[in-house]
Amino acid sequence: MRTYVAKPEAALADRKWWVLDAKGQPLGRLASLAAHLLRGKHKASFTPHVDTGDFVIVVNAAEIVVTGDKPNAKKYYRHSGHPGGMSTETFSQLIVRRPEVPVEKAVKGMLPKNKLARQMIKKLKVYASAEHPHAAQQPELRKLEGQA
């Protein structure tokens, strides 16, 4: 029996859209499911060097939770490029200012570090509230384990 290798053209044809509701969900569990779907590991046609993944819409990103002391201890860094231009923000500060960023950074960190991952992260759409402009794509709601 020969091993199946997906072709990039065939992978484009069977892409689905998924909606993940982040309300009350742990950041890491949501991010790992999103990365799994973006990568296409849930499909029988998964091929590591081809983007066989689906589109993922994350709604209610402002209501995601982290456990323990992480709201104050978890830090996000960015640099302006100038000397002394390092900026630091905690999770609780960043979730107020830009609620999409913690989810995007968590998912991006779970993808491989290559050109293919930069292509996959473009299929992730994160929104702070429950509304999203992708109703025309008829996305399916995907529940996390333990979600009612």
C-alpha positions as CSV (number, residue, x, y, z in Angstrom):
1,M,0.0,0.0,0.0
2,R,1.3,3.4,-0.9
3,T,1.4,6.4,1.3
4,Y,-1.1,9.2,0.5
5,V,0.5,12.6,-0.1
6,A,-1.9,15.6,-0.4
7,K,-1.4,18.0,-3.3
8,P,-1.7,21.7,-2.6
9,E,-4.4,22.1,-5.2
10,A,-6.5,19.3,-3.7
11,A,-6.1,20.7,-0.1
12,L,-7.7,24.0,-1.2
13,A,-10.9,22.3,-2.3
14,D,-12.0,20.7,1.0
15,R,-11.4,23.6,3.4
16,K,-14.0,24.1,6.1
17,W,-14.7,27.0,8.5
18,W,-14.9,26.4,12.2
19,V,-16.1,28.7,15.0
20,L,-14.5,28.3,18.5
21,D,-16.2,30.1,21.4
22,A,-13.6,31.3,23.8
23,K,-16.0,32.4,26.5
24,G,-14.7,31.0,29.8
25,Q,-12.2,28.6,28.2
26,P,-8.6,28.3,29.2
27,L,-6.2,30.0,26.7
28,G,-3.9,27.0,26.2
29,R,-6.6,24.5,25.5
30,L,-8.4,26.8,23.0
31,A,-5.1,27.6,21.3
32,S,-4.0,24.0,20.9
33,L,-7.4,23.1,19.3
34,A,-7.1,26.0,17.0
35,A,-3.6,25.1,16.0
36,H,-4.7,21.5,15.4
37,L,-7.5,22.6,13.1
38,L,-5.3,25.2,11.3
39,R,-2.7,22.5,10.6
40,G,-5.2,20.0,9.4
41,K,-4.2,17.2,11.8
42,H,-7.8,16.2,12.2
43,K,-8.0,15.1,8.6
44,A,-7.1,11.8,7.1
45,S,-5.4,13.7,4.3
46,F,-2.9,15.4,6.7
47,T,0.5,15.9,5.1
48,P,3.2,17.8,7.1
49,H,4.6,19.8,4.2
50,V,1.2,20.9,2.7
51,D,-1.3,23.3,4.2
52,T,-4.3,20.9,4.5
53,G,-5.9,22.8,7.4
54,D,-9.2,24.7,7.8
55,F,-10.1,28.2,8.6
56,V,-10.7,29.0,12.3
57,I,-12.8,31.8,13.7
58,V,-12.4,32.5,17.5
59,V,-15.2,34.6,19.0
60,N,-15.5,36.1,22.5
61,A,-11.7,36.4,22.8
62,A,-12.2,39.1,25.5
63,E,-13.7,36.5,27.8
64,I,-10.9,33.9,27.7
65,V,-9.4,32.8,31.0
66,V,-6.0,31.8,32.4
67,T,-5.6,29.9,35.6
68,G,-3.6,30.7,38.8
69,D,-1.6,33.9,39.0
70,K,-1.1,34.1,35.2
71,P,-3.3,37.3,34.7
72,N,-0.6,39.2,36.6
73,A,2.5,37.0,36.1
74,K,2.2,36.3,32.3
75,K,4.0,39.0,30.4
76,Y,4.0,40.0,26.8
77,Y,7.0,41.8,25.3
78,R,7.5,43.9,22.2
79,H,10.4,46.1,21.1
80,S,10.2,49.4,19.1
81,G,13.6,48.8,17.5
82,H,15.1,51.7,19.3
83,P,17.6,51.5,22.2
84,G,15.7,51.0,25.4
85,G,12.5,50.4,23.4
86,M,11.3,47.3,25.3
87,S,7.7,47.4,26.4
88,T,6.1,44.9,28.8
89,E,2.5,44.2,29.4
90,T,0.7,41.7,31.7
91,F,-2.1,39.4,30.4
92,S,-4.7,41.4,32.3
93,Q,-3.5,44.7,30.8
94,L,-3.3,43.3,27.2
95,I,-6.8,41.6,27.4
96,V,-8.3,45.0,28.1
97,R,-6.4,46.9,25.4
98,R,-6.3,44.3,22.6
99,P,-8.2,41.1,23.5
100,E,-7.3,39.3,20.2
101,V,-3.6,39.4,20.7
102,P,-3.2,36.7,23.5
103,V,-5.1,34.2,21.4
104,E,-3.2,35.0,18.2
105,K,0.2,34.8,20.0
106,A,-0.7,31.5,21.8
107,V,-1.9,29.8,18.5
108,K,1.1,31.1,16.6
109,G,3.5,29.7,19.2
110,M,1.9,26.2,18.7
111,L,2.5,26.2,14.9
112,P,5.8,25.2,13.3
113,K,8.3,27.9,12.8
114,N,8.5,28.1,9.0
115,K,6.9,29.6,5.8
116,L,4.0,27.1,6.1
117,A,3.1,28.3,9.5
118,R,3.1,31.9,8.3
119,Q,0.6,30.8,5.6
120,M,-1.5,28.9,8.2
121,I,-1.8,31.8,10.7
122,K,-3.5,33.9,8.0
123,K,-6.5,31.4,8.3
124,L,-7.0,32.4,11.9
125,K,-9.6,35.1,12.5
126,V,-10.0,36.3,16.1
127,Y,-12.8,38.6,17.4
128,A,-13.3,40.1,20.8
129,S,-17.1,39.8,20.7
130,A,-19.6,37.2,19.5
131,E,-20.1,38.9,16.1
132,H,-18.0,38.0,13.1
133,P,-18.3,38.8,9.4
134,H,-17.9,35.3,8.1
135,A,-21.5,34.1,8.0
136,A,-21.4,33.6,4.3
137,Q,-18.8,30.8,4.7
138,Q,-21.3,28.8,6.8
139,P,-18.9,28.0,9.7
140,E,-19.6,25.1,12.0
141,L,-19.4,25.5,15.8
142,R,-16.7,23.3,17.3
143,K,-17.0,22.6,21.0
144,L,-14.0,22.1,23.3
145,E,-13.9,19.1,25.6
146,G,-15.9,20.0,28.8
147,Q,-17.9,22.7,27.1
148,A,-21.7,22.6,27.5
